[in-house]
């Protein structure tokens, strides 16, 4: 792990788990966009950290991080049978 990165666990619909990383100064808005570009997901999803919804904003991810890591939960209205990465 680099000093300017945050390692986080992404839990999708309480079922799929992935380890990810982002720069500490990545905004919540960019986090949403990065996740959406990486996985086949419905357009509308919710991100949550410690029971706090992460609103689409310019607040940096580091504001929600403790001890260099975090758990981010992603919720969709649709059931997902698989979490598939987009391969370019």
N, C-alpha and C positions, 0 to 999 in steps of 0.2 A: 504494500500500500504506500502510495506517495503522500507526502504531507498535505498536498492540496486536494486530496480526494477523500470522499466519504464512501465507505462500503456499506451497502444496505441489503437487507433481505426483502425481496418483493414477494408478497403472498397474494395470489390472485383468486378471488372468490373463495377464500379459505381452503383452497384445494391445491393449486400449483405454486411451487416455491422456486425462486431463482435468486442467485447472488448477483448483485449488480454494483456498479460504482459510478460516481459522478464527481465532478469538480465541486469543491465546497461552495463556490460562488454561483453555482447553477441556480437559476431562479426556478420557482415552483412551476411557472408557465413553461419553461424549457424542459423541465423534468416530464411534465405531461406530454409534450411534443416528442421527446426522445423515446418515451415508452411506447407511444402510439406508432412511431416510425419503426420500432423494433419488433413489435408483435402484432399479429392479426387480432384486433380488438374492436368492439363496437365504438363508434365515435364518442359517445358519452360514457364516461366512467368516472368513478370517484376515487381519490387517493386519500388515505387517512394515516396519521401517525399518532400513536398514543391517544386514540379516541378523538383526535382533532382532525377535522376535514381540512385538507390542503386546498385552499381556493386558488384558482388560476390567477397568479399574481407575480409580481417581480421580487417578492421576498426570497432571499437566498436560502438554499437547502440547509446550510450550516446552522441557521437559527433553530432548527428542529432537532439537531444532532446532539447526542450525548455520548461521550467516551469514544468518539471516532467512528461510530456505527449507528445504525438505526433499522427499524423494521417498518416497512411501508406496506399497507394493505390496499389492494386495488379491488374495487367492487364494480360489477357490471349488472345491468338489469337482465341481461340474457345469460342463459346457462352456456358455459363453454365446455365442450367435450375434450378439447385439447388446447394447450397454449403453444401456438406455433410461431416461431421466429420468421420474420420476413428476410429472405435471402436475396441480396441484390447482385 
